[in-house]
Amino acid sequence: MSFAGFREETFAFFKDLSANNTEAWFEENRPVFEEHVRQPCLSLVETLGEFICGLDPKLKPNKEPATHLSELQRTGETLPDAGAYKTTQYVYFWNTELARLNDGTLHVGVSSEGVSIGFSIYEYGLNRRARLAQVFKARLSNDLELLDSYIKASYLRRGFAIHRYARAAGRLGLKEVDAFPSQSSQWENTLGWVVGRHIHTGSSRLTPGSFLNELHESFTKLYPLYLFASDPRVDWKREFKKHF
């Protein structure tokens, strides 16, 4: 199943979902979701498999592609007026020997506004098994300058947005803070870090061939962030420096 791209119907589905965010509407329009959202995302997982393995065999997609897709339906307590469904479908690549929420991820997000490509790492609920706590924060104390040097050398700050999140009061539990503090001690409150770029609907970069090239180029630049933040090997730095 080769990737045929995200079509206008894909983005239109999420636009309509935002305006009609109920279980009844979703079930009525499930065939549109299956054809124009779920199937393209599943084919993207399969199409990217060989490339992802080339970056890092640990990131090899699961034999069941659906495990790489985020859940759209909201469960548990939600924000007022948030709707029954999330309005972005994510495709995640991570070390599937770990729980996804414990590892950093390379991801693709599809919404009414287009497609995002990024790296993210979170620590949910003070989960001390999360690589953000075990690897990322520990590494920052000694190698923050190395991370900064890579970001500058790869021009990630030019084409990508960087976001950092810390704990906050309220039901969301997170707030956006300074994206890249200069002192390692200032990173201690970090519960999430995201580096990504966005391609708007209508862009010629979303045609299938161009988009796959965009993904290859972007994931190649983002993968060293995964190495830095999530790879626990003692010789991680040798592999990391190969990407400069």
Buried (B, 14 or more C-beta within 10 A) or exposed (E): EEBEBBBEEBBBBBBBBEEBBEEEBBEEBEEBBEBBBBBBBBBBBBBBBEBBEEBBEBBBBEEEBEEBBBEBEBEEEEEEEEBBBBBBBBBBBBBBEBEBBBBBBBBBBBBBBBBBBBBBBBBEEEBEEBBBBBBBBEBBEEBBEBBEEBBEEBEBBEEBBBBBBBBBEEEEEBEEBEBBBEEBEBBEBBBBBBBBBBBEBEBEEBEBEBBBEBBBEBBBBBBBBBBBBBBEEEEBBEBBEEBE
